[in-house]
Amino acid sequence: MNRYIKCIAFLVLIVGLVACGDNSSTGPDPSEAPSFPKVQNEEAQPDFSFFEQNQTKLTDFALNAEENTDNYSQARQWVLYQSGMSFAFAASYSSMFSNNNQEANYEDGKWVWEYSEQYENESISITITAEEVTGGYNWEMLMSYDDGETSIVDYRIMEGTVTEDGSEGSWTFNIQNPDSNEEQVAYKYEWTISSDTEKSMTAKWYNDSGNVAISANYNANEPEHTMTYIYPNEPDITVYWNTSTKTGYYEQGVDKLCWDENFMDTTCS
């Protein structure tokens, strides 16, 4: 996972360099250009508040009886420390669209924002494009870099489609393969928000071979929530919780562990 962390840190550095880029513009009225989207808005994130607000050690039924709340505690720990990390990844890229003080050019049917910076013998440029499609825009971010030894041309950092109201979309995040110097998929995220109470999200991590290493699926239809992790060659892990009844279960393979309205271990029906 270190290569992803390094990639994020490098991209954040680029944002700082290009924030003072050129403000000039040409072409048709740039004021009609779309606003930069939020890579991951609040509505397009899983709601884990049930587990954040309910700690068994603070409930009357769980005092001095932590051994009887193992099922809920195991589900809570897994959701908060595993699932939370998976869906927070896209938020790391939010700053890439934060510098909306630049004006855009309209070229070949796309809005184009360009940033560039030169420091000693290093040069970096970022190009962001937005192409209108039915109900929204296709977005793309390209990077070029040259330090005299390493040269990268039009590396596609990320791309995706987002509806105008942000209720539906998908993002693909790439990294640079150190061996082939080619871009490859690192992470994909997609979401659909049907209403205030119904939404679904999927996050996928990819390995060095370009195959899906982990998938995380979240579905909510209030008051019911389901979180599922899918691993290759391993049993899926699913957590279900109901925010109205406060009941739920943790399931891995054939093992299913349930809790009742008081977060106490109970027999699964």
KANORZI-V556736 format. One record per residue. N is the residue number from 1. RES is the residue in one letter. PSI is psi in radians with two decimals (NA if undefined). OMEGA is omega in radians with two decimals (* if undefined). Layout:
n: {N;N}
res: {RES;RES}
psi: {PSI;PSI}
omega: {OMEGA;OMEGA}
//
This chain:
n: {1;2;3;4;5;6;7;8;9;10;11;12;13;14;15;16;17;18;19;20;21;22;23;24;25;26;27;28;29;30;31;32;33;34;35;36;37;38;39;40;41;42;43;44;45;46;47;48;49;50;51;52;53;54;55;56;57;58;59;60;61;62;63;64;65;66;67;68;69;70;71;72;73;74;75;76;77;78;79;80;81;82;83;84;85;86;87;88;89;90;91;92;93;94;95;96;97;98;99;100;101;102;103;104;105;106;107;108;109;110;111;112;113;114;115;116;117;118;119;120;121;122;123;124;125;126;127;128;129;130;131;132;133;134;135;136;137;138;139;140;141;142;143;144;145;146;147;148;149;150;151;152;153;154;155;156;157;158;159;160;161;162;163;164;165;166;167;168;169;170;171;172;173;174;175;176;177;178;179;180;181;182;183;184;185;186;187;188;189;190;191;192;193;194;195;196;197;198;199;200;201;202;203;204;205;206;207;208;209;210;211;212;213;214;215;216;217;218;219;220;221;222;223;224;225;226;227;228;229;230;231;232;233;234;235;236;237;238;239;240;241;242;243;244;245;246;247;248;249;250;251;252;253;254;255;256;257;258;259;260;261;262;263;264;265;266;267;268;269}
res: {M;N;R;Y;I;K;C;I;A;F;L;V;L;I;V;G;L;V;A;C;G;D;N;S;S;T;G;P;D;P;S;E;A;P;S;F;P;K;V;Q;N;E;E;A;Q;P;D;F;S;F;F;E;Q;N;Q;T;K;L;T;D;F;A;L;N;A;E;E;N;T;D;N;Y;S;Q;A;R;Q;W;V;L;Y;Q;S;G;M;S;F;A;F;A;A;S;Y;S;S;M;F;S;N;N;N;Q;E;A;N;Y;E;D;G;K;W;V;W;E;Y;S;E;Q;Y;E;N;E;S;I;S;I;T;I;T;A;E;E;V;T;G;G;Y;N;W;E;M;L;M;S;Y;D;D;G;E;T;S;I;V;D;Y;R;I;M;E;G;T;V;T;E;D;G;S;E;G;S;W;T;F;N;I;Q;N;P;D;S;N;E;E;Q;V;A;Y;K;Y;E;W;T;I;S;S;D;T;E;K;S;M;T;A;K;W;Y;N;D;S;G;N;V;A;I;S;A;N;Y;N;A;N;E;P;E;H;T;M;T;Y;I;Y;P;N;E;P;D;I;T;V;Y;W;N;T;S;T;K;T;G;Y;Y;E;Q;G;V;D;K;L;C;W;D;E;N;F;M;D;T;T;C;S}
psi: {-0.23;-0.60;-0.54;-0.74;-0.76;-0.69;-0.78;-0.80;-0.70;-0.70;-0.66;-0.67;-0.72;-0.72;-0.75;-0.63;-0.67;-0.05;-0.41;0.52;-3.12;2.37;0.07;2.77;2.66;2.99;-2.98;2.86;1.80;-0.30;-0.28;-0.03;2.57;2.72;2.57;2.41;2.80;2.22;-0.65;1.70;2.91;-0.63;-0.42;0.57;2.58;2.61;1.81;0.30;-0.49;-0.79;-0.51;-0.56;-0.24;1.77;2.14;-0.53;-0.24;-0.06;2.64;-0.66;-0.36;-0.18;2.26;0.35;0.71;-0.42;-0.28;0.08;0.42;-0.69;-0.85;-0.75;-0.68;-0.74;-0.74;-0.81;-0.74;-0.81;-0.83;-0.61;-0.33;-1.02;-0.66;-0.69;-0.68;-0.76;-0.15;-0.19;-0.79;-0.55;-0.41;-0.40;-0.01;-0.62;-0.30;-0.41;0.28;-0.38;1.30;0.48;0.05;2.56;2.75;2.70;2.69;1.99;2.16;0.76;0.18;2.57;2.38;2.19;2.33;2.35;2.49;2.68;2.43;2.26;2.01;-2.05;0.28;2.43;2.43;2.41;2.50;2.32;2.20;2.32;2.65;2.13;2.18;2.31;3.06;2.03;-0.05;-2.59;2.55;2.23;2.58;2.45;2.16;2.55;2.43;2.47;2.47;2.21;0.28;-0.43;-0.75;2.29;2.19;2.24;2.13;0.84;2.11;1.74;-0.83;2.76;2.70;3.06;2.29;2.33;2.80;-0.61;-0.01;0.12;-0.28;2.51;3.09;2.56;2.50;2.22;2.29;2.80;2.90;2.09;2.13;-0.39;-0.86;-0.22;0.34;2.65;2.57;2.70;2.32;-0.63;2.44;2.50;2.30;2.69;2.73;2.17;1.81;-0.56;-3.09;-0.38;-0.03;2.17;2.80;2.58;2.59;2.32;2.40;2.27;2.51;2.54;-3.08;-0.41;-0.03;0.17;2.69;2.14;-0.68;2.42;2.45;2.15;2.26;2.29;2.35;2.29;1.48;2.36;0.21;2.45;2.49;2.31;2.16;2.30;2.32;2.06;2.43;2.32;0.35;2.71;2.48;2.68;2.22;2.36;2.26;2.39;2.60;2.00;-0.22;-0.88;-0.28;0.27;2.92;-2.99;2.77;2.20;2.28;1.96;-2.17;-0.09;2.17;2.12;2.14;2.76;2.74;-2.95;-0.24;0.22;0.26;2.56;2.43;2.83;2.34;2.39;NA}
omega: {-3.08;-3.08;3.10;-3.14;3.11;-3.12;3.13;-3.13;3.14;-3.12;3.09;3.09;3.13;3.13;3.12;-3.13;-3.03;-3.09;3.14;-3.08;-3.09;-3.14;-3.06;3.13;3.05;3.08;-3.12;-3.04;-3.11;-3.12;3.14;3.13;3.14;3.04;3.10;-3.14;2.95;-3.13;3.09;3.13;-3.03;-3.11;-3.09;3.08;3.11;3.12;3.13;-3.07;3.12;-3.12;3.11;-3.05;-3.07;3.06;-3.01;-3.11;3.14;-3.12;-3.12;-3.07;-3.05;-3.13;3.13;-3.13;-3.07;3.14;-3.12;3.12;-3.08;-3.07;3.12;-3.11;3.13;3.11;-3.12;-3.12;-3.12;-3.11;-3.04;-3.03;3.11;-3.10;3.14;3.13;-3.09;-3.08;3.11;-3.05;-3.09;-3.13;3.13;-3.11;-3.05;-3.09;-3.13;3.10;-3.01;-3.07;-3.06;3.12;3.13;3.08;-3.03;2.95;3.06;-3.04;3.04;3.07;-3.14;2.96;-3.04;3.00;-3.13;3.10;3.09;3.14;3.12;3.08;-3.05;-3.11;3.12;3.07;-3.14;3.03;3.12;3.06;3.08;3.12;3.07;3.13;-3.08;3.03;-3.12;3.07;-3.11;-3.09;2.91;-3.11;3.12;3.10;-3.13;3.11;2.97;-3.05;3.10;3.09;-3.12;3.11;3.13;3.13;3.11;-3.10;3.06;3.01;-3.09;-3.12;-3.10;3.10;3.13;3.12;-3.12;3.08;-3.08;-3.13;3.09;-3.07;-3.12;3.11;3.10;3.09;3.00;-3.13;-3.09;2.99;3.12;3.10;-3.06;-3.11;-3.09;-3.08;3.10;3.08;3.07;-3.08;3.08;-3.00;3.05;-3.13;3.10;-3.08;3.02;3.08;-3.09;3.13;3.11;-3.06;-3.10;-3.13;3.09;-3.13;3.08;3.07;-3.13;3.02;3.14;3.13;-3.08;-3.13;3.14;3.12;3.13;3.14;3.14;3.01;3.09;-3.12;3.11;3.09;3.12;2.99;-2.95;0.14;-3.06;3.12;3.08;3.11;-3.11;3.03;-3.13;3.12;3.05;3.05;3.08;3.12;3.05;3.04;-3.11;2.99;3.08;3.05;-3.14;-3.05;3.11;-3.13;-3.10;3.11;3.10;3.13;3.04;-3.05;3.06;-3.07;-3.13;-3.12;-3.14;-3.08;-3.02;3.02;-3.10;-3.06;3.09;3.13;3.12;3.08;3.13;3.11;-3.14;-3.12;*}
//
